[in-house]
Each structure stands twice: as structure tokens, then as C-alpha cells.
Amino acid sequence: MRRPRSTLAKFATTFLGGAVAIALVSGVTIAVAAQTPKAQSFRPLSKLSLPELPQGSTLYDMNGARMGRLTGAENREIVALSQISPQMKKTVLAVEDRDFYRHNGVSARSVARALKANTEAGGVAQGGSTITQQLVKLTMVGNERTLSRKLKEASLAVQLERQFCQDTTKKDCKDRIFEQYLNTIYLGRGAYGVQSAARTYFGLDAKDLNWGQAATLVSLIRNPTGYDPTRFPEVARERRRVVLDVAVGQGLLPRDQADLYNEVELPTEVRERSTVASAADLSYFERKVRDELLRSSWLAPTPELRKYLVFNGGLKVSTTYDPRAQELAEAAARTNPLKKANPETQAVVASVEPATGAVRAVVGEVSTPRGTIVEVADAKVGRSPGSSFKTFTFAAAMEAGYSVNDVISANPAPPRLYAGWGVEGPSWPAECNGGAMPLITALAKSNNCAFVRLQQAVGSDKVVDVARRLGINTVQSPRDEVPSLTLGGVSVRPLEMAAAYAAIANDGKYNPPHFITKVVDGKGKVIYEYTPPNTQAISVQSARGTTAALQQVVRAGTYAAGALPEDRPAAGKTGTNEQDSGANTDVWFVGFTPEMSTAVWIGNPGAVTNMRGGKVQGGSTSARVWRAFMAPYLEGRPVVKFAAADPFKGKGTVKDPWGGETGPVVGSSTVPGRATKRSSSTTVGPNPSTAPPTTSPPPATSPPAPPAPEAGTG
């Protein structure tokens, strides 16, 4: 609806417009005079060049679909003139410079036409400066409101066109100027250029803009803030009508179509972020991509140059992001079974592809009531993994030459030892079954006593070495007589746990978790393409033996309900950090199939707090979240089996490092092995041909060791 204006207001508008027109025409006349050899005030420059425009980097998911942007102060995405819709180009020309392809940089006719159109419209419907003059103002002389600046602008516009058109056709050089202009103009909300504006307001590419959308954007050229459709819809609707009227008047579209476009609702909110002022403006995955770029020496040798290229270099970044996996991971995290009784808890889900180390999905952060973001999946300070760390002790035993079938004592620790560890109770660790069991059963049942012995039989330094080879960089070697390492007396991160277990699924070949697969610079040159290193962290046989044992966890162990549909094979380990009081603070399940490795942690990201709600253990909590993600993620995919290991040795007995008797076998889970000269009562240790000697048990007179952290359970 047009706003009524008084006759006096119209007269004032006309008078002021006439005054402006006289000044502009005078400027044009003087500028044209600058083309003559005798003109000295604005001497022609020997060479003019337009500055290179900064533009943000575009991120793409694993399918090649656009997923986000990394931008600096100017959110710009440069596109070719051919990638802008005809409606947008024609509307810009109609409103800003109808004679663009005919004049030589300045146009007195444009000034006169603008005066007439603005008077009839009762406002600014058309501009008097040519597109070339506007481009010069935006890139060379600034927008200072002085006659001197205006004269310089006109002179440079003439020179620019003369130089650009010197060795080419007028059409080609005009296209070049028009393309630069459409990629330079500011259209509000931090969006520079029509492509960024189209994404910001409509969620579209510039090539898909229709007449109504083009009219909305063109109106923003004159007043990017005051005509913002999301802030001032009534004003923006009127400005759109004015622009469409101009298009109708120039025969670009019929009146009935313009009327239809005037009825379309304007955007009410920003469809795509236009600026990145802080980390809060990025998704978790986008931040991890950004951080990987900023750390990468292949991008540039210095941090400063890398930062410039990331936010201003127009990089095209292909990522590992799987949108379907992310959606399923977020849905699974929302099933957190501890949330109701423990509102402060967060379920973290981190999924890594074993064959490549590609991070496909992460739910790894939480926002505090104050608006800050807490990193959890890859935090600087990790959390206790509980018994999920036993997997590394088991793998170290395989590396040292032990067999999955070897029998180990599960008796409680001698009082002379656990008293020195600073723990209480008639038997320690808790929940020891007594007797003996095969290593594969000890892992499936998460037997603490057996694994404390296994850690010392293998040597804690060997356990730490294997864990570090598998990407767990937070562990340090404790004294061998301290049992806390294998029970979770360290700090780990969910993302690195997912990658470590992924290496086990990948026949022992470790690939660091990564978020980027390919980077193309602003000129289309490939500057990086990821190749999996496939570093052999543990032997193939060790990895397959560990996988066989971890399969028992979901078949008959601490997560017996973990079987996936369609008889799909799965392997994994539960983990629970248990306090002296019996309460638990961190619960885990890290598991994998041949296609995907996923770690799930549940706890309070802000503090180590005891969780309520009944049986708070990894097998009854985190494992359920893991299955809620993995089952639908794998649905419909071919069932892939784990590779079979070579036959394992028959039963031997792991020597008790504490000098106790092994006792009767209480577990029967073994993996078929080849014939061996060893009997079931044979005492065994590492294969001397493949492993270094183990550490001897401490004598009875050893000084007390430091207190152990709380034990981990399944």
C-alpha cells in the first residue's frame, strides 16, 4: 500500500532531487572533461586494477552437498556472471544502470532518468551513478560525501572502462565489470555479493532467484539495513513493489506477474548464517573442520596465513560429515536413559570409519546456562574410561604372545597388596569370581582381578605403549604394582576411543580421526587430498584376537543385549567409573562393526558427579544409546563379517604375578585353536620370540604404592 504524501512533501522531494541532479550532472561533465589530454586535475592513471575480493570458505559433506561456511568480516562467495539468474541481473540493470552496456563509465542520461523516476515514485527508485561508478566507490575511493570524491569517482570510472575494454569487446569488458560489482555490493546481514545474500535471505543460490526475490535484494543496494525484510517487513514490501514497478515499466515482466510476486511473503528470518563472529555461530562439526584447517601446515606455513586463507581465501572444503549418521547420532543421544534422574548428564556419540579414520558423526558438546560451549567428545581433559580400557590391556597381552584361550587367576588380591593400595574391604578388586578363567572370558565378564594380574604380567609400560599406538595420548606409565591403569585410572576422550577401537576393527591399522578429505583453493586447484596412513599399530592377529574377545562381550558378557539385528556381527566393551561409595560417575560403551566404530559416554560434562537412577553401568546405559545409533545406521546395508584370525593356541596358564594359586577354571568361553604341546596346566608367559620380558611381581616387602583411583567395572 502506498503511503499518502502531501503536495508540499512531493514538492520538497522534487526540489531536493533536482538539486542533487544538478550536482551529479556537473560532476559527470567535469569527469568527462578529464578524458581530454589537457585535463590535469584527474590525470589518467597508467594502470587500474580491481582489488581481489575476500571470500569465505565453503564446506561440503561426504556426499558433496553444501553444509556450511567459514567466513571472516565479509561473508562473500564469488560466483561467475553465468551463475546469477537472468531475473537478478535484469533487475539490477533496470534499477541501477539501464544504459550500462552503452555508456563509457558515466552517463548524464542516467542522472536525468533517475531524477524523473524518483520524483514519480516519491522516493529513490533509481540511482544516478553508473554501475562502474558504484564499483569504483566500493573498491577505490570510498563513500565520502564530497564533490572532490564524486569527481574522482567519475574520472576513475571512465579510465577503468577504457582499460578493461582495450583488448576485448565492449560486451566482454562490461560483463567483467558487472560480475565484479554483483560480487562486491553489500546487501545487509553481513552478506557481500548476491550469492551470499541469496543464501542468507532465501537459502538459495543466486542462479535460482526469481523476480520477487531479485527485487527484494536489489532494494537493499540503496539501504542494506533500513530495507532489511526480516527487520522492517512493511518498508521492505514497499521497496519491493517500487522495484517491480520499474521492471514492469521497462517491459521485463507483465503487470499481473509483478502483482503476484508482491503478494508473496517476505523472509522472516535469516536462512543461512551470514557471519561467524564466534564459535557459537558454528556447529560442532564445522568447528572441528575449522580447527583442522588452522593446524594444517599443508595449507600454509604460518598460523597467520592459514587463518587468512580459511576465512578469506575462498576454499572449497570436502569433509567427512555424513548427514544421515549425524541425524541418527543426535536422535540416539536424546535417548540418554540417565537424563531423567540426572538432568545434568550428556550422552556423547562419536563415530569413526575404521578403514579411513573419517569422523562421520559427533554429538560432542553441551551449552551451559550462561551460553558457553563445553567440548566433551575431544576435550582437553578426558574422563575415566572404566573397564573400556581393559581392551588395551588385552591387546597388549596379544602383542606379548599370550593367547585368548590362556587361563588367568580371578582370585582376589592378597591383603598384603591391596592394603598398600589404600583401598578397603576383605577382597579387592570387588566382584572377583575366584578360581580361573580364559582371557577371552575375563574380558567378556570384565573381571577386575584377572585384568589387574594381566596388566602386571604384561607390564603396564607395554599396556601404555599399545594404547598410545592406538591413538590414546593421555596415558602415562604408572608403577606396575598399581592396578588402576587397566581399570580406568586414566583419562580418555570419546573421539580418540572411537578411533582406537576403529583400528582394532581395521586389522590393527590406525588412522587418526579426521574431518577433511579434500581442499580446493579459490582458483580451483586441489591443494590437499587425504590418504589414510593405515599405520600398523598392532599385529593383524592381535587385532583379530581382540575382536574375537570383544564379540563375546555382546554375545554373553557385560552387554549381552548388544546383538544387532540381522545377526550382524558386533564387538565392544562396557566401562563404568565406580566410586568407593558404590556410585558411578562415567559410563561407556565403545563398540564396532567392520563398517563403523562408535564410542558413547554418559556423564556430567561440567563436573565428576555421582549419577542416580538404579543400575548405572555402561552395559545398561551407554550400550543402549550405542545400539540406538548403530542399528538404524546399518539397516539396509549388506551384513559384513569380521575377518577370521589364524587358529589360536590351546589353553595355557598365565603365571600369577602375585605368586598365588590359579585355582579351578570357572569360565569356559574359548576360541578353537590348533594342536599344541602345552597342556591346560602349563604356565605360560609372552612368546619369547615376539615379546620383551614382563615385569616381575613386587616382593612382599615392597613399599606401599600410591593409592589407586576408583575401580572400573563393566
N, C-alpha and C positions, 0 to 999 in steps of 0.2 A: 504494500500500500504506500502511495506517495505521500510525503509529508506536506501539508499546505504551507505555502510560503507567501508572505505579504509582498505587495508590489515594491515596497521600499527595500525589502531584503533582496529581491531579484535585481533591482537597480544597483544595489551595492555590490552584489556578486558580479554583475556585468562590468561595473566600473573598475573593480579591482582586477578582474580578468583582463580588461583592456590595458590596464597599466602594466600588468605582468607581460602581456603580449608585446607591448611596445619595447620593453626592456629586452625580451628574448629576441625579437626581430633585430634590434640594434646589435645584440651580441652576435647573432648569426652574420649580419652584414660585415661586422668587423672581422669575424673569423674567416669569412670567405675572402676578404681582402688579404688575409695572411697567406693566401696561396700565391700571390704575386711576388716576383723576385725582390721587389723593393720593400716588402714588409719586413720590418726589423723587430717589432715588439714581440712576436711569437715566431722566431726563426725556426724553420723546419729542422727536426732532429735527423741525424744521419740514419738512425735505425730505431724503430719502435718494436717492442715485443711485449706480449701479454704475459703476466706472471703465471707460473704453474699453480694451479688451484689445489689446495689441500683437500683430501677426501678421506673419509674413514674407511675402515676395513670391513668387508662383508664376510659373514660366517655361513657355512653351508653344512647341513647334516650329512650322514653317511649315504643318503640317497640323492644328494645333490640339490636338495631343496633349501631355500634361504631360511636361516634360523635366527639371525641376529646381526648386530653391528657393533663395532668398536670405534667410537668417534671421539674427536677432540672438541675444541671450541666450536668448530664449524662442521656440522653434520652434512656432508656432501657426498653424493655418489654420482660421479661423472658418467654421462651416457652420450652416445652419438645422436646427432640430429634425427637420424632414421629411427631411433628408439623412443621418440616422442610422438604422441598421437597427432594426426593432422588437425584435429579439433583444437588441441592446445596451441599448436604453432599458429594457426589462423587467428585464434582469438587474441593471442599476444600481439600479432601484427595489426589486427583491426583496432585495438585499443591504444597500443604504444607507438606504432610507427607504420602507418598504412603505405607509405611510399618507400619503405626500407630498401626494396630491391631496385629502386630507381634513382635515389639521390646519391650523393658522393660523401656522405658523412653528416651534413647539416641540411636542414630543409626549412625555409621560410614558409612554404606552403603548409607544412605540418603545424607550425605555430598558429597560423591563421585558422586552420581547420579545427585545432584543439580549442581555440577560443570560442568558435561558433558552437561546437558540440558541448562544451562545458556550460555555456550560457543557456542553451536549450535544456540541458539536464538539471540545471540548478546546482551543479557541483562539478567535481573533477571527473569527467567521463573519459577524457583522452589526455595524453601528455604532449607537451610541445617539444621536448628533447627527443632526438632520434635515438634508436637503439644503440647506435655506435657511440653517441654522446653519453648515454647512460652507462655503457660498458667502460668508457674512459673514466667517468666519475667513480665507478665502483672499484676500479683497479689501479688508477694512476693519480688522480687529482683530489679525491675525497669529495665531501659534500658541503664544504664551507660555503655559506650563502654570501658571496661577494661577486661583484661584477668581474673582477680580475680572474677569479676561478672559473666563471662561466665562459669568459673569452678564451681562456687556456683550454678548457674542455672542448670547445668548438674547433679550435685550431688543431688539437691533437686528434680529434675525430676525423678531420679531413686528411691529415697525414697518415693515420692508421689505415684508412681505406685505400689511399693511394699506394702505400707499400704492400698491403695484403693483395691488392689486385694487379700488381705489376707484372707478374709472370703467369697469370691464370685468368680464367674467365670471371666476369663480374658475378655471375651466379655462384661459382665455387667460393670465391673470397667472401661473398655475403653470407653464404651458408656457414663458413668458418666463424665469422663474427657472431652470427645468430646462435650457433651452437655454444660458443663460449658464454654468451650472455645468458642463455637459458640454464647453464650450469653454474652461473655466478650469483644471480639475484637471490636476495634474502626474502623468504616467504613466511617468516614467523615460526615460533616454537622451536627455534634452533635449526630450522631446515634451510639449507642453502641449495639452490637449484631445484628444478621442477621434479626431478626423480625423488629426492628426499622429501619434498613437500607432498608428492603424491602418496608416498609410503606413510608419512606422518598423519595426514588428514583422512585418507581413504583406504589405506592398506593395499594400494595398487601400485603397479609400475606406471611410469609416465606414458608408455605406449598404449595403455588401456583407458586413459582419461576420456570421458565423453564431454559434450558441450557444457553441461551444467557444472561438472567438476572443474573443467578448464576455466569457466567464468569465475568460479569461486577463488581459484588460485590466482588468476590474473588480477582480480581486485586487490589482492594482498600486496601486489608490487608497490602500490602507492602508499599503503599503510598496513604493514605486516601485523602490527599489534592492535590497532583500532578496528580493523575489519576481521579479526580472528573469529571464525564461525563458532568455535567451541566456547568462546567467552562472551561474544556480543552477537547472538544469532539474528536479532532483528536488523541491526545495521548490516551484517553480512548478507542477509537475504535481499535487502535493498540494493547493495552494491552488485550482487549477482544479477539482479534484474537490469540494472543500468548497463552492465557489460553485455548481457544477452541482447538488449535493445540495440546496442552498437553492432553486434554481429548480424542481427536481422536487417538493420539499415544498410549494411554492406552486402546483403544478399547471400550471406554464408549459410543461413538456415531459415526455414519458413517460420512465421509467427506462431502457428499452432504448436510446433515443436518447442519453441522457446517458452511458451506458456506452460507446457508440460514439465520442462526442466525447472521452471520457477516453483512448481508445486512439490518437487522432491525435497525431502527433509535434508537439512544440512548435518554434517558430522557433529556429534555432541561431545565427543571425547577424542583424544589422540589415539590413533590406531596403532602406531608404532613409535617407540621412543625416539625422540629427535636428538637428545643429548645424553651424554654419560658423565654426570657430574661426580658421581661417587660409586663405590662398589655396590651400593644398594640398588643402583639402576640396572645392574646386570643380573642375569640368572647365575646360579652356582656354576653351571657348565660353561657359560660364557666367561666367567672369571677365571676358571681353570685354563681355558684356551688362551685368554689374555696373558696369564702368568707364564704359561709355557712359551709363548712368543717372546715375552720380555726377558726370559732366561736364555734364549737360544742364540748361541754365537754364530750359527749359520745364517741368521737374519742380518746381523750387523756386528761389528767387533766391539762396540761400546754400548753401555746401557742407554745413554742419551740418544744415540742414533736409532737404536731399536725402538725406543719409546716414540720417536718421531714417526718412524715407518708404520708402527702399529696403528697410530691414531690419525695420521695424515698421509700415509703412503698409498692408500687405495688397494690394499692387499685383498686377494680372494683366498679365503682360508677354508679348506675342506677339513671337517672334523670327524671324530669317531661317533658322534652323537646319533643314537638310534631313538627316534621319537616314540615309536611303539614301546620299546623297552623302558623308556623313561616314564611313560604314562602308566605302565604296569607296575614299575617300581614305586611310584608315588601312591598308587592305589594300595599296594601291599603294605607300605609304611603306615598307611592310615588304619590298617587292621591291628596295630600295636595292641596286644592283649593286656598290657600293663597300664595303658593310658588312663583307664577309668579310675583305678585305685591310686595311680601315680601320675597326676596331670603334668608334672614337670618332665616326664620322660619323653625321649625322642627315639624313634626307630630309624636307624641309618641303613641304607641299602646301597651297596657298591658292587657293580657287575663289570667284569673284565673278561675279554675274549682270550682263551688260552693260546690259540695259535698265533696271536699277534700282540697281545698286551693292550689292545684297544679298549678304552673305557666306553662302554655302551650306555650306561645309565648310572646316575648317582643321586641319591637323596641324602645330602650330606651337610646340611646347615640348619640352623634354627635362629629365629628372630626373637630377641628379648623384648620385654615390655617397653624398654627405652628406645627400641628401633635399631639397636646394633645387631650385627650378624655374628653368630658363633659358628666357626668352622668345626665340623666334627669328623667327617669322613677322612680328611687328611690334615688333622690338627697338628700343631707344633708339639703339643704334649698329648701322648696317646693315653689309652686306658688298659687296664689289666685284661688280658685275653682269657684268663681262667684256663681251663683244660684244653681249649683250642690250640694252645701252644704245644701240647703233647705231640702233635703231628710232626713238629720239627725234631723232637727227641727221637721219635720213631724213625724218621727219615735218616737221622744221623746214625742210628743203630744199623739201618740197612746199608748205609755207606761204609760203616765199620766192618761189615761182613756178617752181621747177625742175620738170621732167617726169621720170617714172620711166624714160623712154627716153633721157634725156640721157646722153652719154658722158663718162666721167671717167678721168683717168690712174690707172693702177695701178702706176706705176714706183716703185722705192724712193726714199726721201727723199734729197736731196742731202747728201753728207758734211758740208758746212759747217753744216747744220742739226742732224743727229742727233748730231754730236759735242758740240754745245752742250746737248743734252738729257740728257747723262750716260748714254747707252746705248752698247753696244758692237756691233761687227760690221760687215762690209763693206756691208751693206744693212739698212736699217731703215725701217719695221717689218718683222718677219720674215714669211716666206711670201708675199711680194708676187709677183704673176704677171708684172708688166711689161706694157707695152702699155696698152690702154684697154678699158673695158667699160661697158655701160649701168648706170645706178644700180641698176636692179632686179636685175641680175646681181651687182653689187658687194655688195648686201645678202644675196642668196641664198648667195653664196660667202663672205660675211663677210670681205671683203678689207680688211685694215688700212690699206694705203697709200691706197686710194681713199677711205676714210672719214676718214682724217686730213686729206686735202685737202678733202673735202666740209665737214668741220667748219669749216675756215678760210675756205672760200668762202662759207659761210652766215654764219659768225660764231658763236663759242662762246656769246656772250650770248644769241643767238637760240635756240640749242640748249637752253640752260638754261631760257629762258623757256617754250619748248614743254614741256619736261619738268615744270616746275613747274605749268603749266596742266593737265597730265595727272595731277597729284597727287604728283609726286616732289618732296618738300620738303627733301631732304637735300643738294641740289646747289647749288654756288656757281660763279660765272663765273670760270674761270681766264684767264690771258693767252692770246690767240688762237694764239700760236706754240707753246704747249704742247699736244701732241696727245693727252694722256692721257684727256681727258674722254670722247670718243666710244668709246675702247677700254675703258672701265670704270674710269677713275681717279676714281671717286666711290664713295659708299656708298649702298645702297638696301635696301629691305625687301621680302620676298616678297609681303606683303599689298598694299602700295602698287603693286608692279609688276603684280600681277594686276588691280588696279583701273585702272591706266593703260592697259594693253592692252585692258581691257574697254571703255574709252572709244573706242578706235580701232575696235573691233568695233561700237560703238553710233553709227557715223557721226560720230565726233568729239565726242559729248556725254558729258561727265564726270559721274559720280555717285560721291560719296565712299563708300568701303566702310563699311557699317553693319551692325549686328546686331539692331536693334529695328525692328519695323514698327508696333506699336500698344501703348498702355498704358492700362489702365482702373484707376481708383482703387478703394479698398476699398468704396465705395458704388455702384459700377457705372457711374460717369461716365467717358466717354472723355476723357482729358486730353492724348493725343498720338496722331497717326496720320501715318506717314511718307508724304511725297510726293516722288518723285525730282526733283531740281532740273534735271537734264538740261542742265547748263551747256555751251554750245558752246565747247569748249576749242580745237579746230582745225576747219577747214572740212570739210564733208562730202566734197568732192573730195580734200582732203589725206588724210583718213581712209581713203577707198576706195583711193586710190593706194598708201598704206602697206600696206593689207590685201592688195592685189594682189601687192606685192613680198614680203610675208611668206608668202604662199601658195607662192611659189617656193622658200622655204626647205624646206618639207616635200615639195615635188614633186621638186626637183632640186638642193637646196642642202646645207647642213651637217646637215640631218636629213632626208635623202631617204627614210628608212624611216618617216617620220612620218605617212604617209597613214592615215586612219581607215577602218574597214570601211564597206561600202555606198556607196563613193565620196562619203562625206560630206566637204564642204569643211572645210579647217583651215588656220590660219595661225599662224606663231610664229617665235621667234628663239632660237637657242642662245647660250650665253655661257660663257666659261671664263676664269678669272683665272690667268694664267701668270706664273711667276716667271722671273728671269734664268736660273736653273739648268735651266729647262725643265719643272720640276714645277708642278703645278697645285693651287690651294687651294680654289677655289669653282667649282662648275659649275651651270649654269642651263638651263632651258628654260621660256620663257613663251609660251604659245600660246592660241588661242581658236577657237571656232566662233561662229556667231551667237547660240547659247544660253548659252555659258559661257566664261569666261576663267580659266585656271589657271596659276599660277606654281609651278615646282618648283625648289628649291635643295637642293644636297647639299654638306655641308662639316662641319667640326668646330665646333659651336656655342661651345665653350669657348676656342678659340684659332685663329689662322690657321696651319694646318699643311699641309705638302705631303702629297698623297694618293698612295698606291701602287696598283698594280694594272693596269699596262699603259696603254692609251689612256684617260686620264682627261680627257674632254672632254664638254661639255654634250650634244652630239648622240648620244653613245654611253652616257650615264648618265642624266642628269635627264630627257632626252627620252623614254627608255624608261619611267620612272616616270609621266611625264605621260600617255603613251598607255595605260598600265595603269589609270589612273583614267578618262580621257575615253572610251575605247572602251566599257567596260561602262556608264558613266553615260548615254551617249547611245543605247545599244542599245534598239531598240524605238520610239524617238521618230521622228517624221517628219523626213526629211532637209530641212534649210533651207539655201538658198543665200545667199551673200553678195550684197548689193546691188551692181549694176554701176555703175562710175564713168562719168562722161562720157568721151568719147574723149580720149586723151592726145595731147600734141604729138609730132611726129616727132623724130628724133634731132638733138640739138644737142650741142655740146662744152662741158663745164664748164671755164672758164678755170683753168689750173693756178696756184694762189696762190703756188707756189714758182718760177714762171717757166720750168718745164721743158716739153718737148715731150710731147704727149699720146700719140703713138705709135699703132700699129695696134690695131684693136678685137679683143680676144681672147674676148669673150663675145657671145652672140647673143640672149640672152633679152630680149625686149622685149614691150611691150603694144601692140596695134594702136592707132594714133592717127589723127586726122583730117589732112587735107592741110594743109601749112604751107609758107610761103615759105622756111623755113630748110632748108639742106642739111645733110648729115651732118657736114660740116666746119665748120659755123657755130659760132663761140664764143658761148656763152650765159652768162647770169647770171640773177639773180632778175628776175622780171617787174616793171619799174619802176612799174607801176600798182598792184601788190598787195604789194610788199615794200620794206622800207628798204634802203639801200645796204649792201653787205657790207664787211667789214674788209679793208683792203689787206694783201698779204703783207709780212712784215718784210723790210727790206733786208738785204743780205749783211753789213752792219756792225753789225746789231743785237746788243746784249749777250746773252750766253747766258741762256736761260730756266732756271727751276728744273728739277731732274731730274724726269722723268716716272715715275709708278708703272708697275708691270709691265703689259705689254700684255695686252689681252684677245683671245681667239681664239674661233672658233666652237666 
